[in-house]
Amino acid sequence: TNHLDSNLFSNPTDTLTMIFFLQSFSDRYGRPTHTVVADSGYGSKENFRFMSENNVEACVKYNCFHMEQRPRFKPNPFKAKNFFFNEEHDIKRNRTIELNYQLWKCRQKAGKMLCSEKDLKHRERRYIEPKEVFGQIKYNMNYKRSRHLKKDKILMGFFFLAIAFNIKTICAKMRKKKI
């Protein structure tokens, strides 16, 4: 069974919301989520670490994932992550290169997962579903700002809007089937 959870955050970026959101999901349903599908706004070291520690399958993009998937992409040989490290010789020569190894390993793992057949389906659905809905709500229904100030009222107003949007979508599908 699929479970649904939602929340609103006043943070300017998505990175800071994921851990709190996953914890609220766990509190609500009494168990952690099994799989997270998210865009690159959530691909931080802290989020990857949290998902790894909680055995959450992370179908989460990182900031340069799409660029790396292009056929003409060539890794920059001067970036630290692309350097060859020979432990025996490089330590003797006293070479020091700083690299966030944990983040690099998380991105490597995420990259493999994101290219698997199962997660390609997740990514396709993730991109289409919310972007289209938010676009329609924002531009077609002209809902760009809440009229309320308190979070619980803002959430309630948005949930009513989401319900109305879903009813509208169902009615359009029913009309289409009759024709």
Secondary structure, 3 states (H helix, E strand, C coil): CCCCCCCCCCCCCCCCCHHHHHHHHHHHHCCCCCEEEECHHHCCHHHHHHHHHCCCEEEECCCCHHHHHCCCCCCCCCCHHHCCCCHHHHHHCCCCCCCCHHHHHHHHHHHHHHCCHHHHHHHHHHHHHHHHHHHHHHHHCCCCCCCCCCHHHHHHHHHHHHHHHHHHHHHHHHHHHHC
